[in-house]
């Protein structure tokens, strides 16, 4: 075996790509389990289809690119599996399986490999697929159903009901406990805030993610919506409502923190997270869509090269910020 030795210093990290990826998979399991419990076993079929299609597309693209020796290692490194699971968690409970497979194709082939593969994609693949499906199949992407354990007959999401019927209707339909446990309506990954927080705590404990992006995103969202709530609490929902509903927690803990499509500096992470929170708040309060997390993350994904450029740290021996 030939050992290529580079110049010092040499640092050893306990974590490798596979361990990091499967830590994320473990963190997503509580949200997946809650969604299956609330909506039945067809939900499990959606998650399985999205994951299997993502793995198949990953293998197929590598084969076509002539990287056949890498297929086994790359397919099972966990990255494609995470993309599939995250895509499924961004879909409604009764989403058609063939459309789910189309979404996985878009995520892996177009959003990931057309940019060069893992580490080169500018945008989060699962969110690109979600937006594609929302534009292509808007009826199916907004076909919500009420959980089996819910007392509510409304199939609208809390954010959707807020947009169409106002705050009073939302407050008369669900409580804060409903948002925590997930007994509302929405995408599979928008259900239980407690399940998402549990997964996020695991990622922080394992040092897979840093605190800057989630705190900056959720803090900015809370601050922005809180200003309007304090001005008119009869019209605008509280900051806690905006944090616990929709894709805020899923986006803050699992989507915005994607290491490939987020900044690398702590200062850049804070700017990145704050930008996502601000745009999410603007869309939720004044936009045509009830939810804005996906759009906000994708917009800030495009800004990451600029954020990294202007927040990189000073090099040793160089005055000021390095050019």
Secondary structure, 3 states (H helix, E strand, C coil): CCCCCCCCCCCCCCCCHHHHHHHHHHHHHHHHHHHHHHHCHHHHHHHHHHHHHHHHHHHHHHHHCCCHHHHHHHHCCCHHHHHHHHHHHCCCCCCCHHHHHHHHHHHHHHCCHHHCCCCCCCCCHHHHHHHHHHHHCHHHHCCCCCCCCCCCCCCCCHHHHHHHHCHHHHHCCCCHHHHHHCCCCCCHHHCCHHHHHHHHHHHHHCCCCCHHHHHHHHHHHHHHHHHHHHHCCCCCCCHHHHHHCCCHHHHHHHHCCCCCCCCCCHHHHHHHHHHHHHHHHHHHHHCCCCCCHHHHHHHHHHHHHHHHHHHCCCCCCCCCCCC
